[in-house]
């Protein structure tokens, strides 16, 4: 799955989410569909980002590039829309578990900072 198709899936899920929430704001079923769509995007995106990371660590070659924040935000939205209030408070966890979100961006910024520091 390419980054463009994952982003397209995320945008279409967001558009569908807005339609479903507007269609029946109190519907439990609509909320579950929204959660399932965002959770699917999170699962696929996180798998892809982790696959790119593992291939880089193990094989020492690039097989693609990870997608910053798309999967983590989808996971946060999935937990944010969750019908159970106990799940909603866990919304930041996907941002920490997905390599393309906080861990990957932090790693990239540290590498950039380290490279610039070595140049001076």
C-alpha positions as CSV (number, residue, x, y, z in Angstrom):
1,X,0.0,0.0,0.0
2,X,1.5,3.3,-1.0
3,X,1.4,6.4,1.1
4,X,-0.9,8.1,-1.4
5,X,-3.5,5.3,-1.1
6,X,-3.3,5.3,2.7
7,X,-3.9,9.1,2.8
8,X,-6.8,8.7,0.3
9,X,-8.2,6.0,2.6
10,X,-7.8,8.3,5.6
11,X,-9.5,11.3,3.8
12,X,-12.4,9.1,2.6
13,X,-12.8,7.7,6.1
14,X,-13.0,11.2,7.5
15,X,-15.6,12.3,5.0
16,X,-17.6,9.2,5.7
17,X,-17.3,9.9,9.4
18,X,-18.7,13.3,9.1
19,X,-21.6,12.0,7.0
20,X,-22.4,9.2,9.5
21,X,-22.2,11.5,12.5
22,X,-24.4,14.0,10.8
23,X,-26.8,11.4,9.7
24,X,-27.6,10.1,13.2
25,X,-25.7,11.7,16.0
26,X,-27.0,9.4,18.7
27,X,-26.7,6.2,16.8
28,X,-24.5,3.6,18.4
29,X,-24.1,1.7,15.2
30,X,-22.8,4.8,13.3
31,X,-20.3,5.4,16.0
32,X,-19.1,1.8,15.8
33,X,-18.7,2.1,12.0
34,X,-16.6,5.3,12.5
35,X,-14.5,3.6,15.1
36,X,-14.0,0.6,12.9
37,X,-12.9,2.7,9.9
38,X,-10.4,4.7,11.8
39,X,-9.1,1.6,13.6
40,X,-8.6,-0.1,10.2
41,X,-6.7,2.9,8.8
42,X,-4.6,2.9,12.0
43,X,-3.9,-0.9,11.8
44,X,-2.9,-0.8,8.2
45,X,-0.8,2.4,8.5
46,X,0.9,1.2,11.7
47,X,1.7,-2.1,10.0
48,X,3.2,-0.3,7.0
49,X,5.2,2.1,9.1
50,X,6.6,-0.7,11.2
51,X,7.4,-2.8,8.2
52,X,9.4,0.1,6.7
53,X,11.2,0.5,10.1
54,X,12.0,-3.3,10.5
55,X,13.2,-3.5,6.9
56,X,15.6,-0.6,7.5
57,X,16.8,-2.0,10.8
58,X,17.3,-5.6,9.7
59,X,18.2,-5.3,6.0
60,X,19.8,-1.9,6.2
61,X,18.0,-0.8,3.0
62,X,15.1,1.5,2.3
63,X,11.9,-0.1,0.9
64,X,9.8,3.0,1.1
65,X,9.2,5.8,3.4
66,X,7.0,5.9,6.5
67,X,3.9,8.1,6.5
68,X,4.1,10.8,9.3
69,X,1.1,11.0,11.6
70,X,-1.6,9.6,9.3
71,X,-2.0,6.3,11.1
72,X,-1.5,7.7,14.6
73,X,-4.1,10.4,14.1
74,X,-6.5,7.8,12.7
75,X,-6.0,5.6,15.8
76,X,-6.5,8.6,18.1
77,X,-9.7,9.5,16.3
78,X,-10.9,5.9,16.6
79,X,-10.4,5.9,20.3
80,X,-11.8,9.5,20.5
81,X,-15.0,8.3,18.9
82,X,-15.2,5.1,20.9
83,X,-18.6,4.4,22.5
84,X,-17.1,3.5,25.8
85,X,-15.9,6.4,27.8
86,X,-13.1,4.3,29.3
87,X,-11.6,3.9,25.8
88,X,-11.8,7.6,25.0
89,X,-9.3,8.6,27.6
90,X,-6.7,6.4,25.8
91,X,-6.8,8.5,22.6
92,X,-3.0,9.5,22.7
93,X,-1.7,5.9,22.8
94,X,-1.9,5.3,19.0
95,X,0.3,8.4,18.5
96,X,2.9,6.8,20.7
97,X,2.7,3.2,19.3
98,X,2.8,4.2,15.6
99,X,6.4,4.6,14.3
100,X,5.2,7.2,11.9
101,X,3.9,9.5,14.7
102,X,5.8,10.6,17.8
103,X,8.6,8.0,17.8
104,X,9.5,8.4,14.2
105,X,9.3,12.1,14.1
106,X,11.4,12.3,17.4
107,X,14.0,9.9,15.9
108,X,14.2,12.0,12.7
109,X,14.6,15.3,14.6
110,X,17.3,13.8,16.8
111,X,19.2,12.5,13.8
112,X,18.9,15.8,12.0
113,X,20.1,17.6,15.2
114,X,23.0,15.2,15.6
115,X,24.0,15.6,11.9
116,X,24.0,19.3,12.1
117,X,25.9,19.3,15.4
118,X,28.6,17.1,13.8
119,X,29.0,19.6,10.9
120,X,29.9,22.5,13.2
